[in-house]
């Protein structure tokens, strides 16, 4: 099935949403399926403003979701030639979760969700400080995130996850 990305619609997760039909457990090494189905996680995170989850639909079928929050990235994680480092931390939009429906793997839904999140970060940066989009993922996702413009951040500790970042502010 070819996806017409102009027909994708999104909305915020609501407390009454029944998401039992949505499955994203294939290649799910980040626990995204558990996060969206466990009432103590996605809905509670949203209630407490720890992260806001956006659901994406194509022809009334949920195709994926992202959970976003404000955060910061330590300057030491950035490549040294990235910019003149003047602050110890830079403000960013954090992609806490990004998940695609099992049925629509490898149809560019994940790419769409990441680009949508980057577009939202650019909008935010016009109103408040937001210089990067960041996320953490397993090493197995390096090829995917690198292919859509994210850079691998430097490891500061014994990180089990890889930090990725994408600059959104154009100098």
C-alpha positions as CSV (number, residue, x, y, z in Angstrom):
1,X,0.0,0.0,0.0
2,X,1.4,3.4,-1.0
3,X,0.8,6.2,1.5
4,X,-0.3,9.6,0.4
5,X,1.3,11.7,3.1
6,X,-0.9,14.6,2.4
7,X,-3.8,12.6,3.8
8,X,-2.2,11.9,7.1
9,X,-4.0,13.6,10.0
10,X,-2.9,13.8,13.7
11,X,-4.3,14.7,17.0
12,X,-3.3,14.6,20.7
13,X,-3.8,11.4,22.7
14,X,-7.0,11.7,24.8
15,X,-7.7,9.9,28.1
16,X,-10.6,8.0,26.5
17,X,-8.7,6.7,23.5
18,X,-8.8,2.9,23.1
19,X,-5.6,1.9,21.2
20,X,-5.9,-1.8,21.5
21,X,-6.0,-2.2,17.7
22,X,-2.7,-0.4,17.3
23,X,0.4,-2.7,17.4
24,X,4.0,-1.5,17.1
25,X,5.8,-4.4,18.8
26,X,7.9,-5.5,15.8
27,X,11.5,-4.4,16.1
28,X,10.4,-2.6,19.3
29,X,13.5,-2.5,21.3
30,X,12.5,0.7,23.0
31,X,9.2,-0.5,24.6
32,X,7.0,1.8,22.4
33,X,4.1,-0.8,22.3
34,X,4.1,-1.2,26.1
35,X,4.3,2.6,26.5
36,X,1.2,3.4,24.4
37,X,-0.9,0.5,25.8
38,X,-0.1,0.8,29.5
39,X,-2.5,3.4,31.0
40,X,0.1,4.3,33.6
41,X,2.5,5.5,30.9
42,X,1.5,7.5,27.9
43,X,-1.7,8.9,29.3
44,X,-0.1,9.5,32.7
45,X,2.9,11.2,31.1
46,X,0.6,13.5,29.3
47,X,-1.5,14.2,32.3
48,X,1.6,15.2,34.2
49,X,3.0,17.2,31.2
50,X,6.1,15.0,31.1
51,X,5.4,14.3,27.4
52,X,2.6,14.9,24.9
53,X,1.7,12.1,22.6
54,X,0.4,12.7,19.1
55,X,-1.4,10.0,17.2
56,X,-1.2,9.9,13.4
57,X,-4.0,8.4,11.2
58,X,-4.3,7.5,7.5
59,X,-7.8,6.8,6.3
60,X,-8.9,6.4,9.9
61,X,-6.3,3.8,10.7
62,X,-3.7,4.7,13.3
63,X,-0.3,4.5,11.6
64,X,2.0,5.7,14.3
65,X,2.7,8.1,17.2
66,X,5.3,10.4,18.7
67,X,5.7,11.5,22.3
68,X,7.5,14.9,22.6
69,X,8.9,16.9,25.5
70,X,11.2,19.8,26.1
71,X,14.7,19.0,27.1
72,X,18.3,20.0,26.6
73,X,21.4,18.5,25.1
74,X,24.8,18.8,26.7
75,X,27.2,20.7,24.5
76,X,29.8,18.0,24.9
77,X,27.5,15.6,23.0
78,X,27.7,17.9,19.9
79,X,30.4,17.6,17.3
80,X,33.0,20.3,18.1
81,X,32.7,21.9,14.7
82,X,28.9,22.1,15.0
83,X,29.0,25.6,16.4
84,X,30.9,27.9,18.7
85,X,30.1,26.3,22.0
86,X,29.0,29.1,24.3
87,X,26.6,27.3,26.6
88,X,27.0,24.1,28.6
89,X,23.5,23.0,27.4
90,X,21.3,23.8,24.5
91,X,17.4,23.8,24.5
92,X,15.8,21.1,22.4
93,X,12.6,19.2,21.6
94,X,13.0,15.6,22.8
95,X,11.4,12.7,20.8
96,X,10.8,10.4,23.7
97,X,9.0,7.8,21.6
98,X,8.5,7.3,17.9
99,X,6.5,4.3,16.7
100,X,5.1,2.9,13.5
101,X,2.3,0.4,13.1
102,X,3.5,-3.2,12.5
103,X,1.4,-3.3,9.3
104,X,3.2,-0.2,7.8
105,X,6.8,-0.9,8.5
106,X,9.2,0.4,5.8
107,X,6.6,2.7,4.3
108,X,8.3,5.9,5.4
109,X,5.9,6.5,8.3
110,X,8.9,6.8,10.8
111,X,10.6,9.3,8.5
112,X,7.3,11.3,8.3
113,X,7.0,11.3,12.1
114,X,10.6,12.5,12.6
115,X,10.2,15.2,10.0
116,X,6.9,16.3,11.5
117,X,8.6,16.5,14.9
118,X,11.4,18.6,13.4
119,X,8.9,20.9,11.8
120,X,7.2,21.4,15.2
121,X,10.5,22.2,16.8
122,X,11.1,24.8,14.1
123,X,7.7,26.4,15.0
124,X,8.5,26.3,18.7
125,X,11.9,27.9,18.0
126,X,10.1,31.0,16.7
127,X,8.4,31.5,20.1
128,X,10.8,30.0,22.7
129,X,14.4,28.7,22.7
130,X,14.7,25.5,20.8
131,X,17.9,24.8,18.9
132,X,17.9,21.0,18.3
133,X,15.7,17.9,18.1
134,X,17.1,15.1,20.1
135,X,16.3,11.5,20.8
136,X,17.9,8.3,22.2
137,X,17.7,5.0,20.4
138,X,19.4,1.6,20.3
139,X,22.5,1.2,18.1
140,X,20.4,-0.7,15.6
141,X,18.6,2.6,14.7
142,X,21.8,4.5,13.7
143,X,21.4,3.9,10.0
144,X,17.7,5.0,10.0
145,X,18.3,8.2,12.0
146,X,21.5,9.1,10.1
147,X,19.6,8.7,6.8
148,X,17.1,11.5,7.9
149,X,19.7,14.0,9.0
150,X,20.3,13.2,12.6
151,X,23.9,13.1,13.9
152,X,25.2,10.7,16.4
153,X,26.1,12.5,19.6
154,X,29.2,11.9,21.7
155,X,28.9,9.4,24.5
156,X,29.5,11.1,27.9
157,X,29.0,8.1,30.1
158,X,28.5,4.4,29.7
159,X,25.4,5.1,27.6
160,X,23.3,2.0,26.6
161,X,21.4,4.2,24.1
162,X,22.8,6.4,21.4
163,X,22.1,10.1,21.5
164,X,21.0,11.7,18.2
165,X,20.6,15.3,17.5
166,X,19.5,17.5,14.6
167,X,20.1,21.3,14.5
168,X,17.0,23.2,13.5
169,X,18.1,26.8,13.8
170,X,19.7,28.1,10.6
171,X,22.4,30.6,11.3
